[in-house]
Amino acid sequence: MEKKRSSFTGGIGFVLAAASSAVGLGNLWRFPYLAAQYGGGIFILVYIILALTFGFALMTTEIAIGRNTKLSPIRAYTKLNNKYGFLGWLAFSVPVIILPYYCVIGGWVTKYITVYATGQVTEAAESSYFGGFIGQEYSPLIFFGIFLVMTALIVVLGVEKGIEKFSKILMPVLIVLAIGISIYVCTIPGAGAGIKYYLLPDFSKFSLKTVCAAMGQMFYSMSLAMGIMITYGSYTRDDVSLVKSVNQIEIFDTIIAILAGMMVIPAIYTFSGEAGMASGGPGLMFISLPKVFAQMPGGRVLGLLFFVLVFFAAVTSSVSVMEAIVSMMIDRFHISRIKSSIIILVICVILGVPSSLGNGIWSNITVLGMDFLTFFDYISNSVIMPIVALGTSILIGWNVGTKFVTDEVTRNGETFKRKMIYEVVIKYIAPVLLMIILIVYSLAQFGIITL
C-alpha cells in the first residue's frame, strides 16, 4: 500500500512554496544581467507579456496536471498518455542537471555574505577578486558543500515541516529586504537615468535575441518545464483555487524580478554608464555590483543585506528543485525521503565538483566549447526545458484536450477569466514559439547565427 501523500496545509502554504521556487537566482542573479544586456525596459516588457500569456498557460497546465493526478511528473505524464511518458523523464532530468550547478552558485553567494560580514568591501571590488575565488581548489567546494547540505536538511524535513514552514518565514523577509534595498538605490544621486533605462522600453533595442533571452529567463525564473510545478501541484489540496494561486505566484515572481533589477541596474548605470550594462554579463552580481557597493555610503551594510537576500532566494529555490527530484524518486522507486535525499546528494557532488572546478583548475576541460557549468545551464535551459514545454503543450492542446485543465481549474466553481487566452496559447502560440526558440538556439550553437 502506498503511503499517504504529503500536502500543503492550504492555499497560502502552496503559493508561498511555489513562489519560493519561482523566486531565486533566476530572478536575483539572471534577470538583472539579462535585462542589462538586452535593453532594460524593452526586455522587461517582452518578459511580462510572455509571463502573462505563455508562462501563465504552462504554469496553470503543470499545476493542474499535478493536482489532478496526485503524482510526480514521471508517473503523471504516463497516466495522461503512455506515449508521452518520456516527458516525465526529461522533466526529471532538468532539476537533476540544474541542482548541482545551482548549489555551486549558491556557494558563491554564501562566500560573499562572509566577505561583507567581515568588511572586505574594498577587496571584493577588485576585478580579480571573484576570479581568484572561483579559481581556488578547495574554497569554492567548501561553500558549495555548505549550501548543498543546508538544502538537503530542509528537504529531509518534508513538505509541511520543512518546505512550507521555511517558505512562510523567508518569503516575507525576502520581499521586505528587496523593497528596502531598491528604495535605497533609487535615492543615489544620478540614479534617475538608470531607472529610465531600466523601466522605459526602447523599441530600437528590440530583436529576436530579446525574445529568446526573455523566454529562457521565463523558464528559469518561473520554474517551468522542470517538474517542480507538477510536483507542487500534486501536494495541493482540492479546495485550493488554482486561478488565484497561479495569479499570486505570477505576481510574486514578476515583482521580485523587477525589484531585483531595480536593486542592481540603476546603481550600475549611475557608476558605469550604459557600457557597464553590456559588459557585466553573468558576473554582474559578483564583479560589477561589488564595485558599486565600494563607492556607495554604507556599502558594506548594503552589500551584506543584498547577498543575504540573494542567499534566501537561492535556498528556497534549491529546496524546491531538490524536492521535485525527491518526490519523483519516491513515486517511481518507492524509497524513503531520506534515502532519496542521500542519493541526490551523491549525484550533486558528482556533477557539482566539475561545475565548480570548471571555472578554475579544470577550466581547460570543455564540453562543446563550454565549461561544465555553462554546458549544464545550456543543455537544461536551452534544450531540455523547451522540449518538455513543447511536448506538454502538444499533449494537452492536441491529445488530452484543454478541457482536462479547464475542468481542474474550475472544479470548485472558480471563474477562469483567461480561459480563451489559455486555450489559444497552449494549442497554437506555445508550440510555434517553442519550435522557433529551439531552432534559433540550435543554429546559434552551431555558429550559423549569433545570439
Secondary structure by P-SEA (a helix, b strand, c coil): ccccccccccaaaaaaaaaaaaccccccccaaaaaaaccaaaaaaaaaaaaacaaaaaaaaaaaaaaaacccaaaaaaaaccccaaaaaaaaaaaaacaaaaaaaaaaaaaaaaaaaacccccccccaaaaaaaacccaaaaaaaaaaaaaaaaaaacccccaaaaaaccaaaaaaaaaaaaaaaaacccaaaaaaaccccccccccaaaaaaaaaaaaaaaccccaaaaaaaaaccccccaaaaaaaaaaaaaaaaaaaaaacaaaaaacccaaaaaaccccccccaaaaaaaaccaaaaaaaaaaaaaaaaaaaaaaaaaaaaaaaaaaaccccaaaaaaaaaaaaaaaaaaaaaccccccccccccccaaaaaaaaacccaaaaaaaaaaaaaaccccaaaaaaaaacccccccaaaaaaaaaccaaaaaaaaaaaaaaaaaaccccc
